[in-house]
Amino acid sequence: MSTTKVIFIKIGKYIGTTIIALLAFMCIAPLIFEDKLNEKIKKVANQKLNAKLDYSKSNISFFTHFPSLTVSLENFSLNGSKPLIMKN
């Protein structure tokens, strides 16, 4: 084989390996950090809102709306929020 072909094959292998590693990380990271993310979501939401936010489970995925990180909350409840008053 020519040296150019060998170089392209090596570059292809490195790019392929990098893409596979990134996709694997995007699959595994939400599972590894699920508890920390749940804590952080509840903490920040309860600090920023004038209400109590609670949910039973969250589903975190990069692939629902790729490449954005998507968070879905199950059994979502928001207690104590004030109604929005519209002025004319």
VOPAGU-2260 file (C-alpha; in pm, 1 decimal, decimal comma):
REM VOPAGU-2260
SITE   aa  ch    i         X         Y         Z
SITE  MET   A    0       0,0       0,0       0,0
SITE  SER   A    1     109,1     354,2     -55,1
SITE  THR   A    2     206,3     573,5     237,3
SITE  THR   A    3     -82,0     811,6     164,1
SITE  LYS   A    4    -333,0     528,7     194,2
SITE  VAL   A    5    -175,6     411,8     522,4
SITE  ILE   A    6    -193,3     766,3     663,5
SITE  PHE   A    7    -563,0     799,3     568,2
SITE  ILE   A    8    -638,8     462,6     729,4
SITE  LYS   A    9    -466,5     568,5    1053,2
SITE  ILE   A   10    -648,6     902,9    1055,5
SITE  GLY   A   11    -978,0     720,6     992,0
SITE  LYS   A   12    -912,3     484,6    1282,4
SITE  TYR   A   13    -836,8     775,4    1520,0
SITE  ILE   A   14   -1145,5     969,0    1412,1
SITE  GLY   A   15   -1364,5     657,9    1437,3
SITE  THR   A   16   -1231,2     571,1    1781,1
SITE  THR   A   17   -1285,4     927,5    1901,6
SITE  ILE   A   18   -1645,4     935,4    1775,3
SITE  ILE   A   19   -1723,8     598,1    1935,0
SITE  ALA   A   20   -1569,4     710,7    2265,1
SITE  LEU   A   21   -1775,6    1033,8    2263,9
SITE  LEU   A   22   -2098,1     846,5    2189,2
SITE  ALA   A   23   -2021,1     595,1    2464,6
SITE  PHE   A   24   -1957,0     879,3    2710,0
SITE  MET   A   25   -2285,3    1045,4    2609,6
SITE  CYS   A   26   -2468,0     718,2    2684,4
SITE  ILE   A   27   -2292,7     640,0    3011,8
SITE  ALA   A   28   -2252,3     987,3    3170,2
SITE  PRO   A   29   -2622,7    1043,5    3251,8
SITE  LEU   A   30   -2633,8     703,6    3422,2
SITE  ILE   A   31   -2319,5     762,5    3625,5
SITE  PHE   A   32   -2411,6    1113,2    3737,9
SITE  GLU   A   33   -2790,3    1059,2    3773,5
SITE  ASP   A   34   -2800,7    1102,1    4153,2
SITE  LYS   A   35   -2584,7    1414,8    4150,9
SITE  LEU   A   36   -2788,5    1565,4    3868,1
SITE  ASN   A   37   -3116,0    1495,2    4052,0
SITE  GLU   A   38   -2983,9    1665,7    4365,4
SITE  LYS   A   39   -2861,6    1965,4    4168,8
SITE  ILE   A   40   -3187,2    2002,7    3971,3
SITE  LYS   A   41   -3398,5    2002,8    4288,2
SITE  LYS   A   42   -3161,1    2234,5    4473,7
SITE  VAL   A   43   -3136,7    2496,3    4198,1
SITE  ALA   A   44   -3508,2    2482,1    4112,6
SITE  ASN   A   45   -3613,7    2524,6    4475,7
SITE  GLN   A   46   -3372,3    2817,0    4518,3
SITE  LYS   A   47   -3491,2    2995,9    4203,9
SITE  LEU   A   48   -3865,0    2932,2    4236,9
SITE  ASN   A   49   -4104,5    3062,9    4500,0
SITE  ALA   A   50   -4244,7    2711,4    4524,5
SITE  LYS   A   51   -4156,6    2354,7    4613,8
SITE  LEU   A   52   -4052,3    2140,1    4316,6
SITE  ASP   A   53   -4064,1    1763,5    4351,6
SITE  TYR   A   54   -4055,5    1460,5    4122,3
SITE  SER   A   55   -4002,7    1088,3    4162,4
SITE  LYS   A   56   -3763,9    1013,5    3878,0
SITE  SER   A   57   -3576,7    1192,3    3603,1
SITE  ASN   A   58   -3470,5    1060,8    3264,4
SITE  ILE   A   59   -3159,7    1229,1    3129,8
SITE  SER   A   60   -3049,9    1174,6    2771,3
SITE  PHE   A   61   -2839,9    1334,9    2500,5
SITE  PHE   A   62   -3025,1    1143,7    2229,8
SITE  THR   A   63   -3389,9    1250,6    2274,6
SITE  HIS   A   64   -3316,7    1582,5    2102,2
SITE  PHE   A   65   -2961,5    1521,3    1984,1
SITE  PRO   A   66   -2718,0    1683,6    2066,3
SITE  SER   A   67   -2898,1    1876,4    2341,7
SITE  LEU   A   68   -2917,4    1729,9    2690,0
SITE  THR   A   69   -3283,9    1652,8    2766,6
SITE  VAL   A   70   -3430,9    1604,9    3114,3
SITE  SER   A   71   -3775,1    1448,1    3159,2
SITE  LEU   A   72   -3936,4    1449,1    3504,0
SITE  GLU   A   73   -4186,1    1183,5    3618,3
SITE  ASN   A   74   -4459,4    1251,6    3877,2
SITE  PHE   A   75   -4377,4    1620,8    3862,0
SITE  SER   A   76   -4534,7    1849,7    4122,5
SITE  LEU   A   77   -4492,8    2220,7    4185,5
SITE  ASN   A   78   -4656,2    2336,9    4508,4
SITE  GLY   A   79   -4696,6    2691,3    4632,9
SITE  SER   A   80   -4649,8    2877,1    4309,3
SITE  LYS   A   81   -4831,8    3208,2    4278,2
SITE  PRO   A   82   -5074,3    3250,7    3989,0
SITE  LEU   A   83   -4970,0    3482,4    3710,9
SITE  ILE   A   84   -5171,9    3807,3    3710,2
SITE  MET   A   85   -5218,3    3960,4    3368,2
SITE  LYS   A   86   -5257,4    4337,3    3352,1
SITE  ASN   A   87   -5428,0    4506,5    3058,2
